[in-house]
Amino acid sequence: MAAILLIEDDPLVRRGLQLALPRHGHDIRTADTGEDGLHAFRSSTPDLVVLDLMLPGIDGFEVCRRIRAAGETPVIIITARGDDFDVVGGLEAGADDYVVKPAQPTVLDARIRAVLRRTTGTSTPDGVRVHHDLHIDTGALTVSLRGEPVMLTPTELRLLLTLSRAPARVFSRQQLLEEVWEHDYLGDSRLVDNCVQRLRAKIEADPAAPEYVQTVRGFGYRFGPV
């Protein structure tokens, strides 16, 4: 049973998900403001946070940034709009995935399970991959750059593992959505692009001229060093 923290100010949405998600095997704790959500996050150890963006007081973007600064707990954002402002802003704040209101419990449950699988089921038997100054231990699920540990979220780590297992292979955004996010439909490439940006900021000496995660214009991404 996964411990889920739901931060949502709409009482109808909050109550509906509070009733529905336990039927899918989740343990739900709720908060209705950004301040209360951060307090609940610090006082408990949720496996995942489901976060509304339009919160009173501290909004969901800032809540997401503070959760991400505190560690690697996965975050799924809920937005009333599927437009660039909400979605891209939430992803840039560090969210792993998003759903658009009205959030259907079955859809949200599927996203929760996919994110949690990325947290616990990423290990591969390859051992240690060494690419110049970047060391990726696929058993221990650790990454170091020039001998210093690099803290990645589960989604960032899975993206790096996927790309680095086949250096020079070009992955389309849709292939990465299927393999990393487990979205088996025509998904939102913004998930991939924003995660790539966050990953580059952590492992590239110059994110504007990446050595490791390289863009193949018009198609997708590849892992650079061969």
Disulfide bonds with the S-S distance in Angstrom:
none
